Amino acid sequence: MMSNRAVNTYDVIVIGAGPSGSTAGTALAKDGFSVLVVDKAEFPRDKPCGGLLSAKSTSLLGKLLDQSALERAVRVRSHGCRLFYRESLVTEVQNSASFTLVSRRELDLQMRRAAEKAGCEVRERSRVIDVDIRNGTVRFSSGVEIRGRFIVAADGARSIASGFAAKQSNSHNRGMGFGLVTEIPLEQVKDGHERDKLAGSPSIFFGIIPWGYGWIFPHGSVLNVGVGGLLGSASRYRETIRDLIKVYFGESVAECCRVTGQVVPYGRFGRRPGRENVLLVGDAAGFVEPVTGEGIAYAIESGLLAAQAIHEAHLIGNPYAAGNIYNSILKNRVIKPLRHAAIARWLLFPRLCLPLAMRTLRKHPELSRWYCELMAGEMSYPQYFRRMITAIL
């Protein structure tokens, strides 16, 4: 495939070495493309995140990482979860579709290594400041310019490349989400019985933050504690996470723990994230589940689909067809499920809906089990709604 490469010219430039960028790079390099993957950070690097992967995410990861690489990132596997409304337990799901809790620091490192192993050239500490889609040129803060026949923008929720690539800038705050996260040693949980519960399965707390939720996720010897929702409510997040920590760990822990924040494109996905030979993937395209906030599954899937679109555009000899091919592929695989999830968010999070939703889950615990199946990719939102209506009526 396109083996004649001039200096500083590649078949594909991938901006961002996180899950979506590393996925695209891995798939393209295996397909014979010359790929440069760049990232402003140096790996391993920390990523504020709950680290909960659905069964769908782990299935997709199986296409990219060998089992030993994935195991390095895994902290806990669980087949259930607990749902709370504020401090009151609503339902406890057991023997459901699986959840995997991972260290994002380790997972992202393993995915970046997989891209390099597949044949990508990876450059860290390389900040992109300009993308010229007319000639496929990417310019770095160092002044270096590199050209690619295709460009994959995988540079996150505050994507620089998106403004140049698809006429949609992620620099503004409309529809943006935000999360605060910390890690606390498991041994600091005050109650021994509750400590065992928290160590075994994810706990999710609705009603403590508008249009979002809090969580306590087991990560082996530590618990990942966080809150997330719309950016407009961020002024309350520090107080909310402190209150959550007080309940389970005590006031002294709440006052001294260090939290870190991260913006998330929470339901602000673009309908056409491909433009000519430039494709947006993962958070840069806003591909985050509007109810749960999970982004890994869509990051990996969009990376794979971007690679597919680039391959098809290459076969017909027209790099500028990649955007339309990508948008067409995404329509049913990614955009449609995200639209369904966006509707579901309006049925759950509004102030008048949330108490009713929690009462319904308490009365019909099978709805929570089915939602685990939905997250695992075993059920769609329309199927879930149909089952829900049948169960309630």
Sequence and secondary structure as in RCSB ss.txt:
>XXXX:A:sequence
MMSNRAVNTYDVIVIGAGPSGSTAGTALAKDGFSVLVVDKAEFPRDKPCGGLLSAKSTSLLGKLLDQSALERAVR
VRSHGCRLFYRESLVTEVQNSASFTLVSRRELDLQMRRAAEKAGCEVRERSRVIDVDIRNGTVRFSSGVEIRGRF
IVAADGARSIASGFAAKQSNSHNRGMGFGLVTEIPLEQVKDGHERDKLAGSPSIFFGIIPWGYGWIFPHGSVLNV
GVGGLLGSASRYRETIRDLIKVYFGESVAECCRVTGQVVPYGRFGRRPGRENVLLVGDAAGFVEPVTGEGIAYAI
ESGLLAAQAIHEAHLIGNPYAAGNIYNSILKNRVIKPLRHAAIARWLLFPRLCLPLAMRTLRKHPELSRWYCELM
AGEMSYPQYFRRMITAIL
>XXXX:A:secstr
      TTEEEEEEE  SHHHHHHHHHHHHTT  EEEE SS SS       EEEHHHHHHHTTTS HHHHHHHEE
EEES EEEEETTEEEEEE S S EEEE HHHHHHHHHHHHHHHT EEE S  EEEEETTTTEEEETTS EEEEEE
EEE   TT SHHHHHSS  SSS TT EEEEEEEEEGGG S HHHHHHHHHS EEEESSSTTSEEEEEEETTEEEE
EEEEEGGGGGGHHHHHHHHHHHHH HHHHHH   EEEEE TT   S  EETTEEE GGGGT   TTT   HHHHH
HHHHHHHHHHHHHHHTT GGGHHHHHHHHHIIIIIHHHHHHHHHHHHHSSTTHHHHHHHHHHH THHHHHHHHHH
TTSS HHHHHHHHHHHH 
